[in-house]
Amino acid sequence: MIESIDVQLVVPLFQQMSVYLLIAYLFSKTPLFRPLANLSSWPIHKLMVYGIFSSFCIMGTYFGQQTLDAIANTRAIGAILGGLLGGPLVGLAVGFTGGMHRYSLGGFTDVACAISTTWEGLLAGLVHAFWQRRGQTERIFNPLQALLLGIVAEGCQMAIILAVAKPYDQSLRLVEAIALPMMVANALGAALFMSFIRDAKFQADELASQVSRRALRIARRCVGLLDEGLNQRSAQAIAEVVKDETGVAAVAITDRQQILGFTGMGADHHQVGRPISSVITLDAIRDNRVVFADGLTTPYQCSIEGSCELGSSLVVPLRGEQEVVGTIKLYEPKRKLFRNLNRSLGEGIAGVLSNQILHSQLQASRALLAEAELRALEAKVNPHFLFNSLNTVAAVLRRAPQEARQLVLHLAEFLRGNLGRNTVTVSLVQEFEHIHHYLAIEKARFGDRLRFVEDLDEALEDEQVPALAIQTLVENALKHGISRAEEGGEVRLTARQQGDHIQVIVEDSAAQVPQQHDGLGLRLVRERFAALGVSCTLQLHHQPGIATRAELIWPRGVLS
């Protein structure tokens, strides 16, 4: 009798298991799979796990085989997977729901099955929590573990049936009939279901990894190409890099009005400079969204040439600081399907390029800000300095015409340096020459009270510095030191290498009044560097009666 029941049970139980596996395979292809594969802790995802596997429990009961006034079933698969993927609370809830449903159907094993199903969900949830606490969440997806857990869980169910269901003789006959088929079907079903989830997770992770690796390679190869903004030269170079890395049939890059770069199939009619005529491109720009025309569900037709071989297109907007500044478009020919990898990669590339465009725009904004600050500073300094300088020249002219002539020459060179400058940075040698003219004029005003020494390392002569930055420190030394000391003092200006950095020291020996670390002049120097995206260190050291030293340090080569 038992042997015949075993045979009668094996086929239906394995049929149920096959249904589970088909559902698992289809399920792994849907977006609902992602929270399961990533073990998401969001309440909505936990609720989703509960709903999915509670349904599996109920389905397992309904599809079960009536045997000896009981139901041989695959309900345990839902409880085990719910606990493994959702944790103890979700596993307990799934098991309780499946158990209460089984209890509602009656039979002499109703209470035993309700208890055992609840325990199966909780047991699997405890396994989930164990691996999470140990930081080994990948072990949760081990199919062999699901197999062993299925055997143990069903063994516990058989024990509970023997302990709870009455009469005992009937319980024993039932267990002898269903134990082995249910252990095999539920354990194997749980293992295979978990194998599907693990494989789908691996494929998703591998796809993400490939996208990340290629996007990083593209980002490295595109570094610096967008420093001058999105134009035809940078767009063409980027299009060639993207086509080389992705292997698609063609790549185009546009701004909001025209094609800036194109390479690959169809280059004879997708010409650089041609106005955008593609509806999907205009939609992507207008709506700031990704548009994918795969040529199957969404038709694609080249808007330029009817005989064009391109059959599908992915259009991804490139975003700037405030709006879409253009698009990147990936194409495949009519005889080739567009790979999901390239679709994901295209969106990733657009993100990388958008970040570089944003960085370029921010750098341009900083440069404009630095230029505006420089012009404002010059407008404020020049009239005041010019007034004092002319008064000094007038005073010297009466007693020393030749010296006055030299002062005029210094003043002319100083003003030429200010008025003729068209950049926000200058070389160190230019800045030192500018300061030399400035100090020569000031020396005529201070006389023997001012002495100055300049020392510029020849290896640093071509290194760039924000214009007027060092002069501001020299002006502070005169204002807070030399001008307030009756006997005057010496200003020492030094620029030297300090490892990979440049160190400029402006020191005055008068040391009369300690300068404020957050004074206007010093704050302007820091802001000038910050506006150019460069981190600098500016420190003041005051030794009363000995010296006041301003020490400015910034990385070498960053402004070149």
Secondary structure, DSSP 8 states (H G I E B T S, - for coil): -HHHHHHHHHHHHHHHHHHHHHHHHHHTTSTTHHHHHTT---HHHHHHHHHHHHHHHHHHHHT-EEETTEEE--HHHHHHHHHHHH-HHHHHHHHHHHHHHHHHT-STTHHHHHHHHHHHHHHHHHHHHHHHHTT-GGGGG-HHHHHHHHHHHHHHHHHHHHHHSSSHHHHHHHHHHHHHHHHHHHHHHHHHHHHHHHHHHHHHHHHHHHHHHHHHHHHHHHTTTTTT-S-HHHHHHHHHHHHHHH--SEEEEE-SSBEEEEEETTTTTS-TT-B---HHHHHHHHHT--EEE-SSSS----SS-TT--EEEEEEEEEE-SSSEEEEEEEEEETTS---HHHHHHHHHHHHHHHHHHHHHHHHHHHHHHHHHHHHHHHHHHHHHHHHHHHHHHHHHHHH-HHHHHHHHHHHHHHHHHHHT--SSEEEHHHHHHHHHHHHHHHHHHHGGGEEEEEEE-GGGTT-EEETTHHHHHHHHHHHHTGGG-TT-EEEEEEEEEETTEEEEEEEES---S---TT-HHHHHHHHHHHHTT---EEEEEEETTTEEEEEEEEETTTT-
